[in-house]
Amino acid sequence: MTLELPDNEDVRYIYEQIDTHTDWFHDSLSMIASENLVSPLARQLQVSDLTDRYAEGLPGKRYYNGNIYVDKVETRVEEIAKRLFKSPEADVRPISGTTANISAFFAFLKPGDLYFAPHLNDGAHISSAKFGAGGLRGGNEMTYVWDKENMNIDIDASRKLLLEHKPKLCLFGRSVFLFPAPLKELQDTLQEIDCHVWYDGAHVLGLIAGGKFQDPLREGAHVITGSTHKTLPGPQGGVIIGNPKDEDQWKAIRRRVFPGTHSSHHLMTMAAKGIAFAEHIEFGAEYADQIIRNAQALAQALHEMGFDVLGEKLGFTRSHAMVLDVTKQGGGAPCALDLETSNIITNKNLIPDDTGTAMRPSGLRLGAQELTRVGMKESNMSEVAELFKRILIDKEDPLKVRDDVVELKKDFQNIHYCFNPEEEAYKKWRIV
Ligand SMILES: *Cc1c(COP(=O)(O)O)cnc(C)c1O
């Protein structure tokens, strides 16, 4: 349905910008590792009457009336989440991965308590850092020792630190998440120090749910927090999955989600998460498998074309993500800008031992999950790599390369791995 636009400058301006943006993404290769395309069925729910409602608390124990059907939906969405993750517990209310993380920090730490997390240079998300949610709670952070060659936690060196400092909480999970976290390897140590074991699966949630990355709940994690819109291709939101060590641990999480850090939990999004989870039960294994195949094919092709792709020792990646050290090509910021001019959307990123800053880092982070979502396969990845080479190594005019990007993208406009796979990904939702 298209509404007639009124004669109002402000309204027109906003609508027109979004229309232009949508056209741009229709013509672009979207390779931000934290994004995806929500399915048509899940997107449709975002404009239901639930958009206008509140439901504070838990199903059956609400502060407001009017939640008879919302309660049924939320109960079912929780149940679908538990089925998808084979978990005893799920909280589907967090409105983002970050609010899920804030809830977890407040549940697991008291001010002054020590926690372990990966370093930002090694791929941690800002919410885990001292100046993010961890510091907001007043937690004291120590970081794991990093093994740059394996692009993972150095197990032996970190085990020594853990036994020495005995943190209250160990947080695993990263925004540059190439290889599974060594939960299994550290399980005995984590049990010995009896800490909360928290896995931040924001990036890799869809791969985990598809059974293709690692199985944190069976490897010793008590909770997984995550975003519902990265490799799990749902609406923008968060979720907490639990296999708690005891009832109190899960109760603490529930209380920090509400009333601790949320009031309205965006019911339209909560409902749409249920659709995304249900679709992932049907299509997740196949989707996750193809994402990883594509990421590995792309990393290999980029490597062969002369890019410095990190993690070579173990085959570059076992997830959707890849990281390039683009120091030789001029650094992360200018590279990401040239790619953007060519309609390839990526982001600059810090890499281990980076000598730059967050705004001028040495790396480039790529994700294959959205290209996979629109139907690309391994054979398309060498075409994508070739475009990268022309822009960043051959230094061809990015505007000229853009024509070829638009041409390649023409054949990849539908959303796959969901019900209604014939739906167009971008045009369908145009509003002007
Ligand atoms: C993206 C991300 C988050 C935050 O998720 P949002 O949904 O963007 O708030 C948290 N942790 C990690 C590791 C992430 O990559």
The ligand as a MOL file (V3000), in Angstrom:
LIG
                    3D

  0  0  0     0  0            999 V3000
M  V30 BEGIN CTAB
M  V30 COUNTS 15 15 0 0 0
M  V30 BEGIN ATOM
M  V30 1 C 26.2040 -6.3200 17.3470 0
M  V30 2 C 26.7130 -6.7800 18.6470 0
M  V30 3 C 26.0550 -6.4510 19.8300 0
M  V30 4 C 24.9810 -5.4090 19.8980 0
M  V30 5 O 23.8630 -5.7230 19.2810 0
M  V30 6 P 22.7790 -4.6210 18.8570 0
M  V30 7 O 21.6410 -5.4970 18.5310 0
M  V30 8 O 23.3750 -3.8760 17.7520 0
M  V30 9 O 22.5290 -3.7680 20.0600 0
M  V30 10 C 26.4900 -7.0330 21.0000 0
M  V30 11 N 27.5270 -7.8650 21.0040 0
M  V30 12 C 28.1960 -8.1850 19.9020 0
M  V30 13 C 29.3490 -9.1220 19.9860 0
M  V30 14 C 27.8280 -7.6290 18.6870 0
M  V30 15 O 28.5350 -7.9000 17.6030 0
M  V30 END ATOM
M  V30 BEGIN BOND
M  V30 1 1 1 2
M  V30 2 1 2 3
M  V30 3 2 2 14
M  V30 4 1 3 4
M  V30 5 2 3 10
M  V30 6 1 4 5
M  V30 7 1 5 6
M  V30 8 2 6 7
M  V30 9 1 6 8
M  V30 10 1 6 9
M  V30 11 1 10 11
M  V30 12 2 11 12
M  V30 13 1 12 13
M  V30 14 1 12 14
M  V30 15 1 14 15
M  V30 END BOND
M  V30 END CTAB
M  END
